[in-house]
Amino acid sequence: MTDKTETLKHDEVTSSVGGQGKGKTQLLRITGLLGLAIAAPFFLWVPLGLTGLTPSMIDVFGVVGLRFPAAVTIGGLLLAAIGFHKI
């Protein structure tokens, strides 16, 4: 009995193992960029609020209300992590 082995090119291996087509990769990239776009305003607001160029988040939301921008930022970053996973 003889063992037959096949050698696949790198492109064939990645396409068959990953199972990702161009459309899925494009959708994941858009999802990642959307997540970054959601989180970016809150990232920029913190240093601008500390320098006094904009009102601080505490002035706008209050200490208890800081949960809202934190939740939106974390949600955006989670969406970006899902979108940019294995791209």
C-alpha positions, 0 to 999 in steps of 0.5 A: 500500500502506498501513501499518496500525499498532495502538496498544496500551494500557500494560497490554496491552503489559506483559502481552504482552511480559512474559508474566507472569500473576498466578500467576507474579508471586505465586510470584516474590514468595514466592520473594523473601521466602523468600530474605530469610527464609533470609538474615536470621538471619545478617545479624542474627547478625553485629551481635549477635555483635559486641556480645556478645549472642550467641556470634560466628559464629567461636565457633560455626563456627570460621574455616574453618566460616564458609563454611557461613553465608556460603554460606547467606546468599549462596544466600538473597540469590540466591534473593531476587534471582531472586524480586524481579527485575522485580516 
